[in-house]
């Protein structure tokens, strides 16, 4: 979105530069009016024109594993939700944008109500083509659609020319032009080019009216009449005013200017190379904008997907990174990229991240396959694909994986084959028995810490051969102690015989 807005502003700068250098001095007022109305619209459309990019096919080879178990889950989940909410909903740029839109909308409504009040509270003279609003003790003169506001203090011999001038604005619906830019100012209040556009369209309106009225009398007489008037000015941007001191010199210059030759209309052809270059830039900017996005630090996003039947989960981190991170047992449906597709900053971050991952998983580093992906939001992602087949060690012939067993072990109180219930009961057991106060006294860095537990349920339903990897020795000892207090399970069966089953469960704890 930011890249799109920057392109819109850039194109408006270029369009206005062409207008100021090539067209503003010409007397093709009507054509210039449509140029100033059309080019802002084009600046919004052109960035949307893209050339679709090729996508690489991604092979998939997946394995199921038990879901992760959270220790002190209410704290972990609450912290994750708070982080995600802050990152997503509490976006200060969006808040600032909305505040600007609200303020500009209020100012617009205030000015609009001011005009409505002038219409309601003052004398109205209805004519066939317009409605004249007479303002007592005022020397103002301006128009809004078919309403012409005229101060009673204006001299009688000047009123006719003022009305003729404002009537041109009314007939040609110049108020629509000014309202168009008012709405653009509300939507893009931060864009200075909209204000420049509105000033130029206001001047074009005056040129058009001056040209029509001056044609009915001598130019010298009209200029003298223009110079002799000094009216009060209403500070409303979307009304056509007869007198604006800042525009008088330019209006007189244009009135005295000779009619531009038809050959000068060829200047509009400069639009062709300008439009072609804009279309070319926009068409090719998809990749460059993605590179820009990946080369910018943002709050990291962590993706995970454990198991074939689980959905892709994501959560926002608290640190800004160049790359996002994915860990799961299946290949995500993103386009896979190579190391050479990364920027220098991303390569450095990828190398450091890989070193950290290898330290954590040094014992099983062959089981974790690093990948690189292009995310849907344009950010590049480090992916760690976990291969649980390789994590299995040599076991006795009577031992079997829970993935292929006919009847898996059952946690007391759960139904047969209900892995979710099994995982939930283990989680409840840890929440009840694990000493969370111990975790916060070991000097570990704050945040979520991962623990991996491997154990077996033998033919008698007993928990045996418990092994754990934890970020601290005392945490490992606490985990082993809690595992020893697990109740006796209903053993698994395979082909009618009782068997020993291997289990591997990841756990998370939250260090405060």
Secondary structure, DSSP 8 states (H G I E B T S, - for coil): -HHHHHHHHHHHHHHHHHIIIIITTSS-HHHHHHHHHHHHHHHHHHTT--------------------EETTHHHHHHHHHHHHHHHHT--HHHHHHHHHHHHHHHHHHHHHHHHHHHHHHSEEEE-SS-EEEEETT--BEEEETTEEEEETTS-HHHHHHHHHHHHHHHHTTHHHHHHHHHHHHHHTTT-HHHHHHHHHHHHHHHHHHHHHHHTTS-HHHHHHHHHH---B----TTSEES--HHHHHHHHHHHHS----GGGGGGGGHHHHHHHHHHHHHHHHHHHHHHHHHTS-EEEEEEEE-STTS--EEEEEEEEESSEEEEESS--SSEE--GGGS-HHHHHHHHHHHHHHHHHTGGGGGGEEEEEEE-TTS-EEEEEEE-HHHH-----TTEEETTT-SB--B-TTS-TT-HHHHHHHHHHHHHHHS-HHHHTTS---SEEEEEEEEEEE-TTS-EEEEEEE-SSHHHHHHHHHHHTTS---B-EEETTEEEEEEEEEEEEEEE-
